Amino acid sequence: MEARQIHIRDGKKEYYLSVDDILFAITSEGSGNYCDIYLIQHTLYKTIRIQLGQLWKLIEDLKPTNCHTLARIGRSHIVNLKYLQLADPKKRTITLHTDKDVVLNKVPLAAVKSLLMLLSIDKRRKVLSVYSQRMKLMVPVENLNEEHLTIDGREYIDLGLPSGRLWATQNLYAKDVEDCGHQTFIGWEDATTIVEDESWRLPTAVEFHELFDESLKTWCTTSNGEKGVLLTGPNGNRVFLIAGGCKRKDAITRDHGILSGYWTATAISESQAIAMEMSEYEETNNFSDGVNLIEGYEDILDGYQVRLVHSPISQQN
């Protein structure tokens, strides 16, 4: 996935800025045609020739959609909710904190109130500001998406992937989206034949790579204490792949909370098939790359979790 950068051309100057590095942006004093952009490293770019609305459009046009933690409040301010410390409507101030407090003064009252309202009602921003820091999700996994759609009794989510492939929201045989009990670990041959409806099936290795490569992903902990991978698709919808571990042949389950392992439909030989194994990648500070993926060639008698896919809606007829 390409870095989430915006490009601003100001005469002979050209700025390439990561949206993750922007702490806030405001309309420059005295002119609505310029912006001041302040980065989390405490670098200030003053009077860049771009209107705040144009800057916000550059940010919102990034893919995947809604991949950032910035919010536009009012006509003259953009702030990074990841670093929000305090919004005070009486003093008309907004305090942001990285390694020190940065206070925005004389913020229009309507903008401060807009920010407070956004925090109270915008679930997406709340989720992003939490899981971008790899903290516990404050929103239940089943409430991450606004819509709950089903096909043949299975709930699915359209992530806006290029293929249009639809992903089930929970594992096969799971009671809910956070269930990774003993019955959800299945041998490969059973996983390829157990679903009677042919429209629901195991994803191929190529389809799994599409999900991983096209999504913003992070390792996180749910409000119930389960760990796993949260993937945000190009359209902003999300799917959670729980870290249930795996089960080696007849052995007990291993790596619960450490490994998010899933079968694909892709066989390697008569005795091996590809399983996707995801784990936290702790060496990076970039939360979009905070998950490590290994394509494992596994014994078909091993037990892995199963997440089914469905063909695009337009191809169902």
Phi, psi and omega in degrees: 000136179291152177298145181278082182247149170248149182243123179239125176256122180234089184062238179275352180268142176229129182249133173240106188241133173282134180295334178291339183268351182278121176274313174200163173221140180224156173294131181298143182298126175092353180207126178278358181265001182230155177231151166255129181241124184246127183263162182295340177278006179071027171269134181243123172257113184262147174048054170283136184283084174198137177286152182300321178297322178292320177298316180296323178295320176300319181293314183289338180279354179294151176244144355296153178302142177061035184273004186241174179245021178273152177220137174269127179236121183070195184269347191234005184224140166234129181230153179266110184294340179299331184249012182292129179252316187202140171236118186242103181292332179291316180271350182058049179232153172231126181252126176246148185223126169248263171263357175204163179284137172237118186253125173267121182257163176054037175286133178308138182304320180298325180290318178297316179295323177298320178296315180298321178293319179301316181295328184278334187242340187268096182298323183299314181295321180296317179297311183297318182294335179275308189280345174294340177259009181057041177259179179293136176292133178266351179252129178306142184304321182293348180254013182292329180248147183289323185259147174234097186252150181228151170229122180054038176084357179255131178282139181225169175225135173268113183269359182076029180289152181306324181284344186078005183299139179257136182249137174296149183274348178216166183290155173300132180074001180283148178283330179203184187291343181249017181267123174228045182291178185305323185287349181271358177263120192229142173290156188296315182298319176296320183295330182276345185241351192281339182271116184287325180280114185292343180287337172258129185204173174293143174284148174285169177299322179297317180293325178292321177295324177299313178303314184289316187285330185269357186248152166281128185227150176207153175272128185214171177244133180282172179295343177263004176092005178273140178261159178169190183256126174255121182245129177252118183284175181303334180265005177094350176285160187229154174222144182247126177250105188290146180272078181276349183086214178206175182224112182280110181045243182264011181281174179283164179296141180228159176064029175296132182081356182245321186236130173255095188249131184222140175289148164248171180275001188271115179271149178254322179205189178292340184242357182227148175218165183274129170242142177265123182244118182245142179212169180288134178255098192278348186278351183258149174258358181267111189292342177287341180246026186277019180227132178262136180241129175238129176269102186264141173265105192245155176296131183294348177273349176291158179254124175233164175286160182230127173238120186274157175235162181227150178294158179303152180305321183292343182258008185280339183279000000 
